[in-house]
Amino acid sequence: MLEESDRSLPRRGLLIALTLFSSVSAIGGGYELILWRAGDSFVPLSLLEYTPFATFLVPGILLAAVVGGTSLVAAMLAIRRAPGTIDATILAGGALTVWIVAELAMLRQIHWLHVLYGALGLAILGLGVAGARALRQRWTVIVTAGEALGYMAPAMAGILSVQAGLSEAAQAGLVVAGGFVEGLALGLAQARALPLAVDRRRYALLTSLAAGGVWAAVMSTRLLIDVDVPVALLVVAFIVVGVFGLGAIGGAQWLELRRHAPRAWPWIGWTALAWVVGLPLSFAPGPFVDESTPLFAHVGLWGSGGIMMAYVMSLITWRGVRALMSEETRIKEVARA
């Protein structure tokens, strides 16, 4: 297993150097922000003007623990040639890249350090993706990319329709249309990564229809808030939409998966769990944006939230994929991990 892990790790020496540099920089920078939480002449407190933070304490903790911590773990695993190196590398590169994008969006200004560390994050992420060989790693990379890109369709539809001053009904219609696109992107990504010979077009179409239906239900319920309806009716509507939303996509995909796996029904549960855990992350940019937020900042922040949601969703749905796999395929997956 160690030999397989080592062979699947491209340019190990370069990876160790990059992740060590990233970890030292992030942990050191985070510690400095924590120590000088009220800012200094080099990092003034005015940089937090467009963020909900009053001091640099929380950003410093996040920088040191999340960005620095993931890079340090990736470096240590690479040094030991451990089997989890590829996964840790993808996580570390993704964490640094998302951090830089989110920081650019919140600060609304660019510094040469953003370019340097943005390139560093992409380089680490690229090394991790290049070394992804196991089915699990392939699923995580492809599904994260597909859902993250697809999520931007309803997100941008909502942002642009609001900025254009469209009516709430028109905004809802555009977001729903974007939901069909999101479902199509997710369906195509999952169909490509599944270790089953599914009909990709059918799987993607079912996913698109279900996702569009979920968005339609959500936006319709949202419109009810502005209508004079009893509170009890709103509560019932939210419960119904919630149950439908959690089961619709997995249920639609089950219609195709049952043709290729004898016990495909647990997939619905795993998909529902993935949305329960991952979906709140897509709302994370909410406190950082308002009507004055420029479009590029919206794209950066909502895109970062989408990536985090997609990554978590891909990790959880992989458990559902394993339930669909034959015993022979599982054995091969363990041998390659």
Wavefront OBJ file of the C-alpha trace (Angstrom):
o trace
v 0.000 0.000 0.000
v 2.863 2.377 0.729
v 4.383 1.677 -2.670
v 1.065 2.431 -4.413
v 0.696 5.666 -2.438
v 4.247 6.703 -3.313
v 3.789 5.965 -7.028
v 0.582 8.016 -7.156
v 2.293 11.063 -5.625
v 3.850 13.221 -8.358
v 6.853 15.387 -7.495
v 6.863 14.488 -3.831
v 9.836 16.708 -3.015
v 8.158 19.745 -4.560
v 4.927 18.985 -2.720
v 6.733 18.778 0.621
v 8.479 22.091 -0.008
v 5.299 23.899 -1.058
v 3.137 22.598 1.786
v 5.820 23.304 4.384
v 6.177 26.868 3.073
v 2.399 27.281 3.114
v 2.078 25.933 6.655
v 4.871 28.088 8.081
v 3.500 31.200 6.358
v -0.108 30.598 7.376
v 0.620 29.588 10.969
v 3.069 32.462 11.380
v 0.698 34.947 9.741
v -2.234 33.694 11.793
v -0.249 33.986 15.009
v 0.699 37.558 14.098
v -2.941 38.467 13.474
v -3.928 36.940 16.817
v -1.117 38.721 18.639
v -1.811 42.094 17.018
v -5.567 41.606 16.745
v -6.157 45.377 16.815
v -3.970 45.820 13.739
v -0.752 47.710 13.111
v 0.765 49.977 10.471
v 1.345 47.071 8.048
v -2.063 45.428 8.562
v -4.441 48.215 9.665
v -7.809 47.459 11.217
v -9.445 49.385 8.360
v -8.947 46.297 6.174
v -11.897 44.738 8.008
v -14.285 47.483 6.867
v -16.288 45.174 4.592
v -16.259 42.172 6.920
v -18.277 41.336 10.060
v -15.061 41.076 12.115
v -14.175 43.769 14.648
v -10.607 42.495 15.152
v -8.183 40.120 13.463
v -8.629 37.467 16.155
v -11.043 35.171 14.303
v -9.325 35.574 10.893
v -6.010 34.808 12.581
v -7.341 31.631 14.178
v -8.853 30.473 10.881
v -5.671 31.231 8.939
v -3.439 29.375 11.380
v -5.711 26.427 12.137
v -7.462 25.767 8.818
v -4.994 26.922 6.163
v -1.793 26.347 8.130
v -3.048 23.169 9.773
v -4.127 21.450 6.562
v -0.860 22.346 4.832
v 1.167 21.035 7.773
v -0.762 17.750 7.807
v -0.251 17.358 4.044
v 3.486 17.981 4.414
v 3.859 15.476 7.258
v 1.938 12.803 5.378
v 4.000 13.395 2.244
v 7.230 13.056 4.231
v 6.005 9.728 5.621
v 4.629 8.580 2.236
v 1.335 7.940 4.021
v -1.718 6.692 2.072
v -3.751 9.799 2.959
v -1.289 12.205 1.341
v -3.326 12.857 -1.808
v -6.520 13.641 0.112
v -4.676 15.944 2.510
v -2.937 17.695 -0.401
v -6.220 18.373 -2.199
v -7.728 19.706 1.022
v -4.704 21.898 1.782
v -4.523 23.350 -1.723
v -8.256 23.951 -1.776
v -8.237 25.592 1.658
v -5.461 28.022 0.690
v -7.053 28.849 -2.662
v -10.494 29.472 -1.152
v -8.917 31.581 1.597
v -7.192 33.855 -0.928
v -10.298 34.197 -3.110
v -12.483 34.984 -0.090
v -9.913 37.434 1.276
v -9.752 39.279 -2.055
v -13.539 39.495 -2.146
v -13.836 40.760 1.420
v -10.956 43.245 1.353
v -11.896 44.457 -2.161
v -8.262 45.131 -3.010
v -5.359 43.095 -4.333
v -1.800 42.810 -3.031
v 1.142 41.010 -4.588
v 0.956 38.514 -1.723
v -2.498 37.478 -2.934
v -1.003 36.586 -6.302
v 1.849 34.661 -4.691
v -0.276 32.636 -2.284
v -3.091 32.193 -4.769
v -0.601 30.604 -7.157
v 0.797 28.529 -4.289
v -2.661 27.218 -3.424
v -3.380 26.299 -7.031
v 0.002 24.574 -7.327
v -0.613 22.433 -4.236
v -4.151 21.664 -5.383
v -2.846 20.750 -8.841
v -0.314 18.308 -7.398
v -3.056 16.671 -5.368
v -5.429 16.371 -8.314
v -2.631 15.026 -10.526
v -1.997 12.277 -7.990
v -5.662 11.286 -7.583
v -5.882 7.659 -8.719
v -8.354 5.901 -6.415
v -12.056 5.935 -7.220
v -12.739 7.843 -4.009
v -10.286 10.588 -4.911
v -11.585 10.759 -8.470
v -15.155 11.048 -7.171
v -14.209 13.842 -4.776
v -12.382 15.901 -7.412
v -14.918 15.531 -10.224
v -18.066 15.923 -8.128
v -16.683 18.910 -6.205
v -15.812 20.649 -9.470
v -19.160 19.839 -11.083
v -21.350 20.935 -8.176
v -19.249 24.042 -7.418
v -19.512 25.241 -11.024
v -23.181 24.322 -11.244
v -24.007 26.135 -8.009
v -22.836 29.403 -9.551
v -25.753 29.306 -12.023
v -28.547 29.929 -9.464
v -26.205 32.050 -7.339
v -25.360 34.406 -10.207
v -28.992 34.424 -11.375
v -30.015 35.665 -7.948
v -27.227 38.238 -7.693
v -27.692 39.707 -11.178
v -31.485 39.767 -11.007
v -31.362 41.672 -7.718
v -28.836 44.170 -9.080
v -31.009 44.621 -12.175
v -33.973 45.500 -9.969
v -36.242 42.736 -11.283
v -39.428 41.777 -9.496
v -39.278 39.012 -6.918
v -41.245 36.716 -9.206
v -38.753 37.299 -12.030
v -35.854 36.745 -9.651
v -37.395 33.460 -8.519
v -37.876 32.330 -12.121
v -34.242 33.005 -13.031
v -32.971 31.240 -9.916
v -35.103 28.194 -10.736
v -33.692 28.174 -14.275
v -30.227 28.281 -12.745
v -31.217 25.352 -10.546
v -31.813 23.185 -13.604
v -28.291 24.078 -14.779
v -26.829 23.234 -11.370
v -28.537 19.849 -11.411
v -27.292 19.142 -14.919
v -23.696 19.964 -13.944
v -23.910 17.815 -10.813
v -25.523 14.938 -12.684
v -22.923 14.943 -15.438
v -20.077 15.044 -12.898
v -21.467 12.222 -10.777
v -22.323 10.088 -13.803
v -18.755 10.432 -15.037
v -17.240 9.513 -11.676
v -19.599 6.663 -10.762
v -18.044 3.167 -10.925
v -21.267 1.985 -12.595
v -22.210 1.910 -16.264
v -25.140 4.304 -15.854
v -26.793 6.074 -18.770
v -25.074 9.410 -18.268
v -27.617 11.469 -20.165
v -30.542 9.918 -18.315
v -28.808 10.300 -14.938
v -27.924 13.950 -15.644
v -31.430 14.748 -16.908
v -33.064 13.205 -13.847
v -30.717 15.167 -11.581
v -31.431 18.398 -13.459
v -35.204 17.955 -13.248
v -35.030 17.161 -9.541
v -32.735 20.095 -8.747
v -34.940 22.474 -10.713
v -37.972 21.133 -8.879
v -36.305 21.691 -5.516
v -35.375 25.268 -6.408
v -38.918 25.878 -7.659
v -40.366 24.633 -4.372
v -37.934 26.730 -2.324
v -38.499 29.933 -4.298
v -42.301 29.462 -4.299
v -42.258 29.092 -0.525
v -40.087 32.170 -0.247
v -42.652 34.166 -2.237
v -45.336 33.061 0.229
v -43.553 34.996 2.984
v -44.586 38.271 1.334
v -48.194 37.126 1.005
v -50.704 37.424 3.823
v -51.050 33.736 4.668
v -51.478 32.065 8.073
v -48.282 31.250 9.926
v -49.373 27.638 10.292
v -49.590 27.315 6.507
v -46.075 28.710 6.147
v -44.750 26.228 8.695
v -46.392 23.324 6.884
v -45.070 24.602 3.547
v -41.503 24.813 4.890
v -41.689 21.290 6.304
v -43.032 19.853 3.063
v -40.448 21.680 0.974
v -37.684 20.578 3.337
v -38.619 16.908 3.113
v -39.081 17.124 -0.650
v -35.814 19.003 -1.091
v -33.765 16.462 0.832
v -35.132 13.440 -0.989
v -35.864 14.707 -4.499
v -32.391 14.588 -6.059
v -31.385 11.269 -4.534
v -34.798 9.827 -5.367
v -34.596 10.914 -8.992
v -31.088 9.473 -9.330
v -32.281 6.226 -7.764
v -34.531 5.675 -10.784
v -31.381 5.154 -12.858
v -29.122 3.646 -10.184
v -31.562 0.813 -9.403
v -30.932 -0.507 -12.915
v -27.280 -1.105 -12.085
v -27.134 -1.886 -8.342
v -29.303 -4.402 -6.438
v -29.523 -2.212 -3.309
v -29.613 1.349 -4.571
v -32.151 2.812 -2.135
v -29.585 3.843 0.577
v -28.290 6.349 -1.970
v -31.326 8.535 -1.234
v -30.375 8.717 2.443
v -26.709 9.453 1.796
v -27.633 12.210 -0.644
v -30.067 13.746 1.841
v -27.398 13.683 4.565
v -24.910 15.322 2.201
v -27.259 18.234 1.569
v -28.092 18.606 5.269
v -24.403 18.944 6.160
v -23.112 20.724 3.068
v -25.889 23.162 2.182
v -25.378 25.501 5.180
v -21.839 26.166 3.941
v -23.257 27.679 0.751
v -24.925 30.347 2.899
v -21.678 31.258 4.684
v -21.033 34.369 2.507
v -24.352 35.924 3.651
v -22.894 38.043 6.511
v -20.141 39.357 4.218
v -22.317 40.835 1.455
v -24.927 43.558 1.113
v -26.353 45.809 -1.600
v -23.063 47.718 -1.870
v -20.962 44.601 -2.515
v -19.421 44.714 -6.024
v -20.077 41.882 -8.449
v -16.522 40.450 -8.321
v -16.782 40.179 -4.535
v -20.115 38.374 -4.856
v -18.579 35.920 -7.310
v -15.570 35.265 -5.090
v -17.505 34.823 -1.868
v -20.426 32.773 -3.198
v -18.006 30.751 -5.291
v -15.983 29.966 -2.164
v -19.132 28.939 -0.315
v -20.128 26.736 -3.230
v -16.767 24.997 -3.257
v -16.944 24.237 0.459
v -20.478 22.887 0.107
v -19.559 20.789 -2.931
v -16.483 19.322 -1.246
v -18.379 18.253 1.871
v -21.214 16.889 -0.243
v -18.786 14.824 -2.327
v -17.171 13.311 0.781
v -20.504 12.205 2.211
v -22.007 10.909 -1.027
v -18.905 8.765 -1.512
v -20.247 6.604 1.302
v -23.340 6.115 -0.817
v -21.201 5.217 -3.818
v -19.457 2.525 -1.766
v -22.843 1.038 -0.922
v -23.548 0.778 -4.653
v -20.240 -0.866 -5.525
v -19.791 -4.613 -5.871
v -17.522 -6.403 -3.413
v -14.920 -6.924 -6.135
v -14.833 -3.191 -6.925
v -14.504 -2.348 -3.227
v -11.499 -4.632 -2.865
v -9.823 -2.959 -5.836
v -10.574 0.479 -4.376
v -8.971 -0.414 -1.035
v -5.887 -1.720 -2.831
v -5.499 1.546 -4.764
v -6.223 3.926 -1.857
l 1 2 3 4 5 6 7 8 9 10 11 12 13 14 15 16 17 18 19 20 21 22 23 24 25 26 27 28 29 30 31 32 33 34 35 36 37 38 39 40 41 42 43 44 45 46 47 48 49 50 51 52 53 54 55 56 57 58 59 60 61 62 63 64 65 66 67 68 69 70 71 72 73 74 75 76 77 78 79 80 81 82 83 84 85 86 87 88 89 90 91 92 93 94 95 96 97 98 99 100 101 102 103 104 105 106 107 108 109 110 111 112 113 114 115 116 117 118 119 120 121 122 123 124 125 126 127 128 129 130 131 132 133 134 135 136 137 138 139 140 141 142 143 144 145 146 147 148 149 150 151 152 153 154 155 156 157 158 159 160 161 162 163 164 165 166 167 168 169 170 171 172 173 174 175 176 177 178 179 180 181 182 183 184 185 186 187 188 189 190 191 192 193 194 195 196 197 198 199 200 201 202 203 204 205 206 207 208 209 210 211 212 213 214 215 216 217 218 219 220 221 222 223 224 225 226 227 228 229 230 231 232 233 234 235 236 237 238 239 240 241 242 243 244 245 246 247 248 249 250 251 252 253 254 255 256 257 258 259 260 261 262 263 264 265 266 267 268 269 270 271 272 273 274 275 276 277 278 279 280 281 282 283 284 285 286 287 288 289 290 291 292 293 294 295 296 297 298 299 300 301 302 303 304 305 306 307 308 309 310 311 312 313 314 315 316 317 318 319 320 321 322 323 324 325 326 327 328 329 330 331 332 333 334 335 336 337
